[in-house]
Amino acid sequence: MTVAEAPPLSPECTLAREPGYGAAHEECRRTDDIPLPHGGGILLQRRCGCACHRQAPPEP
């Protein structure tokens, strides 16, 4: 995924980048994509693009 394709940061993770607000990462709840029910793959809300939420690749 390139920087242009990365999902935007949540408000909590955007705030956590400011000095003194690092603990705001813990408040972020956008850890997964939320699909629109019966939407055929349309997303209601994208996951947060912050590196603190990136998952490790699945083991082979």
N, CA, C and O atoms as a Maestro MAE file, in Angstrom:
{
 s_m_m2io_version
 :::
 2.0.0
}

f_m_ct {
 s_m_title
 :::
 protein
 m_atom[240] {
  # First column is atom index #
  i_m_mmod_type
  r_m_x_coord
  r_m_y_coord
  r_m_z_coord
  i_m_residue_number
  s_m_chain_name
  s_m_pdb_residue_name
  s_m_pdb_atom_name
  i_m_atomic_number
  :::
  1 25 0.856 -1.168 0.000 1 A "MET " " N  " 7
  2 3 0.000 0.000 0.000 1 A "MET " " CA " 6
  3 2 0.904 1.234 0.000 1 A "MET " " C  " 6
  4 15 1.818 1.334 0.819 1 A "MET " " O  " 8
  5 25 0.659 2.149 -0.892 2 A "THR " " N  " 7
  6 3 1.455 3.364 -0.962 2 A "THR " " CA " 6
  7 2 0.857 4.427 -0.048 2 A "THR " " C  " 6
  8 15 -0.241 4.264 0.484 2 A "THR " " O  " 8
  9 25 1.597 5.512 0.121 3 A "VAL " " N  " 7
  10 3 1.104 6.595 0.971 3 A "VAL " " CA " 6
  11 2 -0.199 7.150 0.416 3 A "VAL " " C  " 6
  12 15 -1.095 7.511 1.179 3 A "VAL " " O  " 8
  13 25 -0.309 7.222 -0.908 4 A "ALA " " N  " 7
  14 3 -1.532 7.743 -1.521 4 A "ALA " " CA " 6
  15 2 -2.727 6.833 -1.260 4 A "ALA " " C  " 6
  16 15 -3.862 7.309 -1.220 4 A "ALA " " O  " 8
  17 25 -2.494 5.535 -1.081 5 A "GLU " " N  " 7
  18 3 -3.573 4.577 -0.862 5 A "GLU " " CA " 6
  19 2 -3.882 4.362 0.616 5 A "GLU " " C  " 6
  20 15 -4.891 3.741 0.949 5 A "GLU " " O  " 8
  21 25 -3.032 4.865 1.505 6 A "ALA " " N  " 7
  22 3 -3.215 4.636 2.933 6 A "ALA " " CA " 6
  23 2 -4.478 5.333 3.424 6 A "ALA " " C  " 6
  24 15 -4.743 6.474 3.046 6 A "ALA " " O  " 8
  25 25 -5.261 4.658 4.264 7 A "PRO " " N  " 7
  26 3 -6.462 5.295 4.801 7 A "PRO " " CA " 6
  27 2 -6.078 6.474 5.699 7 A "PRO " " C  " 6
  28 15 -4.986 6.483 6.267 7 A "PRO " " O  " 8
  29 25 -6.952 7.458 5.834 8 A "PRO " " N  " 7
  30 3 -6.649 8.617 6.680 8 A "PRO " " CA " 6
  31 2 -6.608 8.229 8.156 8 A "PRO " " C  " 6
  32 15 -7.140 7.194 8.556 8 A "PRO " " O  " 8
  33 25 -5.975 9.068 8.945 9 A "LEU " " N  " 7
  34 3 -5.909 8.832 10.382 9 A "LEU " " CA " 6
  35 2 -7.226 9.212 11.044 9 A "LEU " " C  " 6
  36 15 -7.948 10.093 10.577 9 A "LEU " " O  " 8
  37 25 -7.517 8.531 12.133 10 A "SER " " N  " 7
  38 3 -8.689 8.888 12.932 10 A "SER " " CA " 6
  39 2 -8.385 10.195 13.668 10 A "SER " " C  " 6
  40 15 -7.222 10.580 13.789 10 A "SER " " O  " 8
  41 25 -9.413 10.871 14.157 11 A "PRO " " N  " 7
  42 3 -9.165 12.093 14.942 11 A "PRO " " CA " 6
  43 2 -8.281 11.827 16.164 11 A "PRO " " C  " 6
  44 15 -7.457 12.666 16.527 11 A "PRO " " O  " 8
  45 25 -8.452 10.665 16.796 12 A "GLU " " N  " 7
  46 3 -7.648 10.339 17.974 12 A "GLU " " CA " 6
  47 2 -6.170 10.199 17.624 12 A "GLU " " C  " 6
  48 15 -5.311 10.713 18.340 12 A "GLU " " O  " 8
  49 25 -5.873 9.511 16.532 13 A "CYS " " N  " 7
  50 3 -4.479 9.313 16.142 13 A "CYS " " CA " 6
  51 2 -3.865 10.594 15.584 13 A "CYS " " C  " 6
  52 15 -2.658 10.802 15.710 13 A "CYS " " O  " 8
  53 25 -4.669 11.446 14.976 14 A "THR " " N  " 7
  54 3 -4.179 12.751 14.535 14 A "THR " " CA " 6
  55 2 -3.783 13.582 15.752 14 A "THR " " C  " 6
  56 15 -2.729 14.218 15.752 14 A "THR " " O  " 8
  57 25 -4.617 13.581 16.785 15 A "LEU " " N  " 7
  58 3 -4.313 14.306 18.015 15 A "LEU " " CA " 6
  59 2 -3.082 13.721 18.699 15 A "LEU " " C  " 6
  60 15 -2.282 14.467 19.265 15 A "LEU " " O  " 8
  61 25 -2.918 12.400 18.657 16 A "ALA " " N  " 7
  62 3 -1.798 11.743 19.327 16 A "ALA " " CA " 6
  63 2 -0.451 12.147 18.742 16 A "ALA " " C  " 6
  64 15 0.576 11.937 19.388 16 A "ALA " " O  " 8
  65 25 -0.418 12.711 17.560 17 A "ARG " " N  " 7
  66 3 0.835 13.176 16.966 17 A "ARG " " CA " 6
  67 2 1.314 14.489 17.587 17 A "ARG " " C  " 6
  68 15 2.471 14.874 17.414 17 A "ARG " " O  " 8
  69 25 0.432 15.170 18.303 18 A "GLU " " N  " 7
  70 3 0.798 16.432 18.948 18 A "GLU " " CA " 6
  71 2 1.524 16.144 20.263 18 A "GLU " " C  " 6
  72 15 1.215 15.163 20.939 18 A "GLU " " O  " 8
  73 25 2.488 16.994 20.627 19 A "PRO " " N  " 7
  74 3 3.223 16.791 21.885 19 A "PRO " " CA " 6
  75 2 2.274 16.743 23.088 19 A "PRO " " C  " 6
  76 15 1.383 17.581 23.230 19 A "PRO " " O  " 8
  77 25 2.484 15.757 23.936 20 A "GLY " " N  " 7
  78 3 1.691 15.621 25.145 20 A "GLY " " CA " 6
  79 2 0.401 14.837 24.996 20 A "GLY " " C  " 6
  80 15 -0.313 14.641 25.979 20 A "GLY " " O  " 8
  81 25 0.085 14.382 23.790 21 A "TYR " " N  " 7
  82 3 -1.169 13.659 23.559 21 A "TYR " " CA " 6
  83 2 -0.938 12.230 23.061 21 A "TYR " " C  " 6
  84 15 -1.839 11.637 22.467 21 A "TYR " " O  " 8
  85 25 0.236 11.675 23.289 22 A "GLY " " N  " 7
  86 3 0.566 10.343 22.788 22 A "GLY " " CA " 6
  87 2 -0.381 9.246 23.249 22 A "GLY " " C  " 6
  88 15 -0.554 8.246 22.553 22 A "GLY " " O  " 8
  89 25 -0.997 9.419 24.415 23 A "ALA " " N  " 7
  90 3 -1.910 8.400 24.937 23 A "ALA " " CA " 6
  91 2 -3.229 8.358 24.175 23 A "ALA " " C  " 6
  92 15 -4.025 7.441 24.376 23 A "ALA " " O  " 8
  93 25 -3.472 9.329 23.310 24 A "ALA " " N  " 7
  94 3 -4.731 9.352 22.556 24 A "ALA " " CA " 6
  95 2 -4.842 8.172 21.596 24 A "ALA " " C  " 6
  96 15 -5.946 7.831 21.173 24 A "ALA " " O  " 8
  97 25 -3.707 7.535 21.238 25 A "HIS " " N  " 7
  98 3 -3.754 6.345 20.371 25 A "HIS " " CA " 6
  99 2 -4.628 5.258 20.993 25 A "HIS " " C  " 6
  100 15 -5.303 4.515 20.279 25 A "HIS " " O  " 8
  101 25 -4.616 5.166 22.312 26 A "GLU " " N  " 7
  102 3 -5.393 4.134 23.010 26 A "GLU " " CA " 6
  103 2 -6.894 4.342 22.865 26 A "GLU " " C  " 6
  104 15 -7.665 3.400 23.048 26 A "GLU " " O  " 8
  105 25 -7.323 5.558 22.540 27 A "GLU " " N  " 7
  106 3 -8.744 5.869 22.401 27 A "GLU " " CA " 6
  107 2 -9.292 5.543 21.015 27 A "GLU " " C  " 6
  108 15 -10.507 5.531 20.817 27 A "GLU " " O  " 8
  109 25 -8.407 5.279 20.055 28 A "CYS " " N  " 7
  110 3 -8.842 5.009 18.682 28 A "CYS " " CA " 6
  111 2 -9.543 3.654 18.608 28 A "CYS " " C  " 6
  112 15 -9.022 2.651 19.096 28 A "CYS " " O  " 8
  113 25 -10.710 3.633 18.004 29 A "ARG " " N  " 7
  114 3 -11.491 2.395 17.858 29 A "ARG " " CA " 6
  115 2 -11.626 1.974 16.400 29 A "ARG " " C  " 6
  116 15 -12.301 0.988 16.104 29 A "ARG " " O  " 8
  117 25 -10.996 2.702 15.490 30 A "ARG " " N  " 7
  118 3 -11.110 2.390 14.060 30 A "ARG " " CA " 6
  119 2 -9.995 1.422 13.649 30 A "ARG " " C  " 6
  120 15 -9.140 1.766 12.834 30 A "ARG " " O  " 8
  121 25 -10.010 0.221 14.212 31 A "THR " " N  " 7
  122 3 -8.959 -0.751 13.937 31 A "THR " " CA " 6
  123 2 -9.303 -1.689 12.788 31 A "THR " " C  " 6
  124 15 -8.431 -2.422 12.319 31 A "THR " " O  " 8
  125 25 -10.530 -1.686 12.330 32 A "ASP " " N  " 7
  126 3 -10.960 -2.536 11.217 32 A "ASP " " CA " 6
  127 2 -11.858 -1.738 10.281 32 A "ASP " " C  " 6
  128 15 -12.481 -0.755 10.681 32 A "ASP " " O  " 8
  129 25 -11.911 -2.185 9.009 33 A "ASP " " N  " 7
  130 3 -12.869 -1.612 8.071 33 A "ASP " " CA " 6
  131 2 -14.274 -2.050 8.488 33 A "ASP " " C  " 6
  132 15 -14.469 -3.188 8.916 33 A "ASP " " O  " 8
  133 25 -15.241 -1.157 8.365 34 A "ILE " " N  " 7
  134 3 -16.631 -1.487 8.691 34 A "ILE " " CA " 6
  135 2 -17.425 -1.455 7.389 34 A "ILE " " C  " 6
  136 15 -17.655 -0.381 6.833 34 A "ILE " " O  " 8
  137 25 -17.851 -2.633 6.889 35 A "PRO " " N  " 7
  138 3 -18.595 -2.656 5.626 35 A "PRO " " CA " 6
  139 2 -20.051 -2.228 5.816 35 A "PRO " " C  " 6
  140 15 -20.637 -2.418 6.882 35 A "PRO " " O  " 8
  141 25 -20.608 -1.656 4.778 36 A "LEU " " N  " 7
  142 3 -22.024 -1.307 4.764 36 A "LEU " " CA " 6
  143 2 -22.814 -2.609 4.625 36 A "LEU " " C  " 6
  144 15 -22.567 -3.367 3.687 36 A "LEU " " O  " 8
  145 25 -23.758 -2.893 5.532 37 A "PRO " " N  " 7
  146 3 -24.530 -4.129 5.418 37 A "PRO " " CA " 6
  147 2 -25.226 -4.218 4.059 37 A "PRO " " C  " 6
  148 15 -25.887 -3.273 3.628 37 A "PRO " " O  " 8
  149 25 -25.074 -5.340 3.403 38 A "HIS " " N  " 7
  150 3 -25.658 -5.600 2.085 38 A "HIS " " CA " 6
  151 2 -25.170 -4.593 1.047 38 A "HIS " " C  " 6
  152 15 -25.861 -4.331 0.062 38 A "HIS " " O  " 8
  153 25 -23.979 -4.028 1.266 39 A "GLY " " N  " 7
  154 3 -23.453 -2.991 0.378 39 A "GLY " " CA " 6
  155 2 -22.560 -3.503 -0.724 39 A "GLY " " C  " 6
  156 15 -22.045 -2.709 -1.511 39 A "GLY " " O  " 8
  157 25 -22.361 -4.796 -0.807 40 A "GLY " " N  " 7
  158 3 -21.548 -5.348 -1.884 40 A "GLY " " CA " 6
  159 2 -20.098 -4.891 -1.842 40 A "GLY " " C  " 6
  160 15 -19.490 -4.674 -2.890 40 A "GLY " " O  " 8
  161 25 -19.537 -4.742 -0.650 41 A "GLY " " N  " 7
  162 3 -18.139 -4.356 -0.519 41 A "GLY " " CA " 6
  163 2 -17.910 -2.875 -0.274 41 A "GLY " " C  " 6
  164 15 -16.767 -2.454 -0.097 41 A "GLY " " O  " 8
  165 25 -18.966 -2.078 -0.260 42 A "ILE " " N  " 7
  166 3 -18.830 -0.652 0.032 42 A "ILE " " CA " 6
  167 2 -18.549 -0.496 1.524 42 A "ILE " " C  " 6
  168 15 -19.194 -1.130 2.358 42 A "ILE " " O  " 8
  169 25 -17.583 0.351 1.845 43 A "LEU " " N  " 7
  170 3 -17.228 0.547 3.243 43 A "LEU " " CA " 6
  171 2 -18.004 1.705 3.848 43 A "LEU " " C  " 6
  172 15 -18.109 2.783 3.263 43 A "LEU " " O  " 8
  173 25 -18.539 1.456 5.026 44 A "LEU " " N  " 7
  174 3 -19.209 2.493 5.793 44 A "LEU " " CA " 6
  175 2 -18.154 3.381 6.450 44 A "LEU " " C  " 6
  176 15 -18.299 4.602 6.504 44 A "LEU " " O  " 8
  177 25 -17.082 2.744 6.950 45 A "GLN " " N  " 7
  178 3 -15.982 3.480 7.572 45 A "GLN " " CA " 6
  179 2 -14.701 2.699 7.372 45 A "GLN " " C  " 6
  180 15 -14.656 1.495 7.625 45 A "GLN " " O  " 8
  181 25 -13.658 3.377 6.917 46 A "ARG " " N  " 7
  182 3 -12.362 2.732 6.735 46 A "ARG " " CA " 6
  183 2 -11.611 2.695 8.047 46 A "ARG " " C  " 6
  184 15 -11.840 3.512 8.940 46 A "ARG " " O  " 8
  185 25 -10.711 1.736 8.150 47 A "ARG " " N  " 7
  186 3 -9.884 1.638 9.344 47 A "ARG " " CA " 6
  187 2 -8.920 2.814 9.388 47 A "ARG " " C  " 6
  188 15 -8.679 3.469 8.374 47 A "ARG " " O  " 8
  189 25 -8.384 3.069 10.543 48 A "CYS " " N  " 7
  190 3 -7.410 4.140 10.728 48 A "CYS " " CA " 6
  191 2 -6.107 3.741 10.044 48 A "CYS " " C  " 6
  192 15 -5.706 2.579 10.101 48 A "CYS " " O  " 8
  193 25 -5.454 4.683 9.408 49 A "GLY " " N  " 7
  194 3 -4.215 4.414 8.692 49 A "GLY " " CA " 6
  195 2 -2.963 4.558 9.529 49 A "GLY " " C  " 6
  196 15 -1.859 4.511 8.988 49 A "GLY " " O  " 8
  197 25 -3.101 4.730 10.821 50 A "CYS " " N  " 7
  198 3 -1.964 4.931 11.710 50 A "CYS " " CA " 6
  199 2 -1.142 3.645 11.826 50 A "CYS " " C  " 6
  200 15 -1.686 2.541 11.842 50 A "CYS " " O  " 8
  201 25 0.172 3.815 11.906 51 A "ALA " " N  " 7
  202 3 1.070 2.662 12.017 51 A "ALA " " CA " 6
  203 2 0.850 1.878 13.307 51 A "ALA " " C  " 6
  204 15 1.208 0.702 13.374 51 A "ALA " " O  " 8
  205 25 0.271 2.500 14.329 52 A "CYS " " N  " 7
  206 3 0.063 1.781 15.591 52 A "CYS " " CA " 6
  207 2 -1.009 0.703 15.456 52 A "CYS " " C  " 6
  208 15 -1.146 -0.136 16.346 52 A "CYS " " O  " 8
  209 25 -1.775 0.708 14.356 53 A "HIS " " N  " 7
  210 3 -2.836 -0.281 14.153 53 A "HIS " " CA " 6
  211 2 -2.483 -1.334 13.115 53 A "HIS " " C  " 6
  212 15 -3.245 -2.281 12.920 53 A "HIS " " O  " 8
  213 25 -1.361 -1.192 12.455 54 A "ARG " " N  " 7
  214 3 -1.017 -2.130 11.384 54 A "ARG " " CA " 6
  215 2 -0.838 -3.523 11.952 54 A "ARG " " C  " 6
  216 15 -0.216 -3.718 12.996 54 A "ARG " " O  " 8
  217 25 -1.394 -4.480 11.243 55 A "GLN " " N  " 7
  218 3 -1.329 -5.865 11.690 55 A "GLN " " CA " 6
  219 2 -0.145 -6.559 11.048 55 A "GLN " " C  " 6
  220 15 0.271 -6.213 9.942 55 A "GLN " " O  " 8
  221 25 0.386 -7.529 11.743 56 A "ALA " " N  " 7
  222 3 1.452 -8.345 11.179 56 A "ALA " " CA " 6
  223 2 0.870 -9.223 10.083 56 A "ALA " " C  " 6
  224 15 -0.287 -9.633 10.175 56 A "ALA " " O  " 8
  225 25 1.656 -9.523 9.037 57 A "PRO " " N  " 7
  226 3 1.135 -10.397 7.985 57 A "PRO " " CA " 6
  227 2 0.848 -11.786 8.538 57 A "PRO " " C  " 6
  228 15 1.517 -12.226 9.473 57 A "PRO " " O  " 8
  229 25 -0.141 -12.487 7.976 58 A "PRO " " N  " 7
  230 3 -0.471 -13.829 8.469 58 A "PRO " " CA " 6
  231 2 0.692 -14.788 8.267 58 A "PRO " " C  " 6
  232 15 1.435 -14.698 7.289 58 A "PRO " " O  " 8
  233 25 0.831 -15.700 9.208 59 A "GLU " " N  " 7
  234 3 1.907 -16.688 9.117 59 A "GLU " " CA " 6
  235 2 1.557 -17.736 8.073 59 A "GLU " " C  " 6
  236 15 0.396 -18.124 7.946 59 A "GLU " " O  " 8
  237 25 2.572 -18.206 7.309 60 A "PRO " " N  " 7
  238 3 2.291 -19.229 6.270 60 A "PRO " " CA " 6
  239 2 1.955 -20.576 6.843 60 A "PRO " " C  " 6
  240 15 1.700 -21.519 6.094 60 A "PRO " " O  " 8
  :::
 }
 m_bond[239] {
  # First column is bond index #
  i_m_from
  i_m_to
  i_m_order
  :::
  1 1 2 1
  2 2 3 1
  3 3 4 2
  4 3 5 1
  5 5 6 1
  6 6 7 1
  7 7 8 2
  8 7 9 1
  9 9 10 1
  10 10 11 1
  11 11 12 2
  12 11 13 1
  13 13 14 1
  14 14 15 1
  15 15 16 2
  16 15 17 1
  17 17 18 1
  18 18 19 1
  19 19 20 2
  20 19 21 1
  21 21 22 1
  22 22 23 1
  23 23 24 2
  24 23 25 1
  25 25 26 1
  26 26 27 1
  27 27 28 2
  28 27 29 1
  29 29 30 1
  30 30 31 1
  31 31 32 2
  32 31 33 1
  33 33 34 1
  34 34 35 1
  35 35 36 2
  36 35 37 1
  37 37 38 1
  38 38 39 1
  39 39 40 2
  40 39 41 1
  41 41 42 1
  42 42 43 1
  43 43 44 2
  44 43 45 1
  45 45 46 1
  46 46 47 1
  47 47 48 2
  48 47 49 1
  49 49 50 1
  50 50 51 1
  51 51 52 2
  52 51 53 1
  53 53 54 1
  54 54 55 1
  55 55 56 2
  56 55 57 1
  57 57 58 1
  58 58 59 1
  59 59 60 2
  60 59 61 1
  61 61 62 1
  62 62 63 1
  63 63 64 2
  64 63 65 1
  65 65 66 1
  66 66 67 1
  67 67 68 2
  68 67 69 1
  69 69 70 1
  70 70 71 1
  71 71 72 2
  72 71 73 1
  73 73 74 1
  74 74 75 1
  75 75 76 2
  76 75 77 1
  77 77 78 1
  78 78 79 1
  79 79 80 2
  80 79 81 1
  81 81 82 1
  82 82 83 1
  83 83 84 2
  84 83 85 1
  85 85 86 1
  86 86 87 1
  87 87 88 2
  88 87 89 1
  89 89 90 1
  90 90 91 1
  91 91 92 2
  92 91 93 1
  93 93 94 1
  94 94 95 1
  95 95 96 2
  96 95 97 1
  97 97 98 1
  98 98 99 1
  99 99 100 2
  100 99 101 1
  101 101 102 1
  102 102 103 1
  103 103 104 2
  104 103 105 1
  105 105 106 1
  106 106 107 1
  107 107 108 2
  108 107 109 1
  109 109 110 1
  110 110 111 1
  111 111 112 2
  112 111 113 1
  113 113 114 1
  114 114 115 1
  115 115 116 2
  116 115 117 1
  117 117 118 1
  118 118 119 1
  119 119 120 2
  120 119 121 1
  121 121 122 1
  122 122 123 1
  123 123 124 2
  124 123 125 1
  125 125 126 1
  126 126 127 1
  127 127 128 2
  128 127 129 1
  129 129 130 1
  130 130 131 1
  131 131 132 2
  132 131 133 1
  133 133 134 1
  134 134 135 1
  135 135 136 2
  136 135 137 1
  137 137 138 1
  138 138 139 1
  139 139 140 2
  140 139 141 1
  141 141 142 1
  142 142 143 1
  143 143 144 2
  144 143 145 1
  145 145 146 1
  146 146 147 1
  147 147 148 2
  148 147 149 1
  149 149 150 1
  150 150 151 1
  151 151 152 2
  152 151 153 1
  153 153 154 1
  154 154 155 1
  155 155 156 2
  156 155 157 1
  157 157 158 1
  158 158 159 1
  159 159 160 2
  160 159 161 1
  161 161 162 1
  162 162 163 1
  163 163 164 2
  164 163 165 1
  165 165 166 1
  166 166 167 1
  167 167 168 2
  168 167 169 1
  169 169 170 1
  170 170 171 1
  171 171 172 2
  172 171 173 1
  173 173 174 1
  174 174 175 1
  175 175 176 2
  176 175 177 1
  177 177 178 1
  178 178 179 1
  179 179 180 2
  180 179 181 1
  181 181 182 1
  182 182 183 1
  183 183 184 2
  184 183 185 1
  185 185 186 1
  186 186 187 1
  187 187 188 2
  188 187 189 1
  189 189 190 1
  190 190 191 1
  191 191 192 2
  192 191 193 1
  193 193 194 1
  194 194 195 1
  195 195 196 2
  196 195 197 1
  197 197 198 1
  198 198 199 1
  199 199 200 2
  200 199 201 1
  201 201 202 1
  202 202 203 1
  203 203 204 2
  204 203 205 1
  205 205 206 1
  206 206 207 1
  207 207 208 2
  208 207 209 1
  209 209 210 1
  210 210 211 1
  211 211 212 2
  212 211 213 1
  213 213 214 1
  214 214 215 1
  215 215 216 2
  216 215 217 1
  217 217 218 1
  218 218 219 1
  219 219 220 2
  220 219 221 1
  221 221 222 1
  222 222 223 1
  223 223 224 2
  224 223 225 1
  225 225 226 1
  226 226 227 1
  227 227 228 2
  228 227 229 1
  229 229 230 1
  230 230 231 1
  231 231 232 2
  232 231 233 1
  233 233 234 1
  234 234 235 1
  235 235 236 2
  236 235 237 1
  237 237 238 1
  238 238 239 1
  239 239 240 2
  :::
 }
}
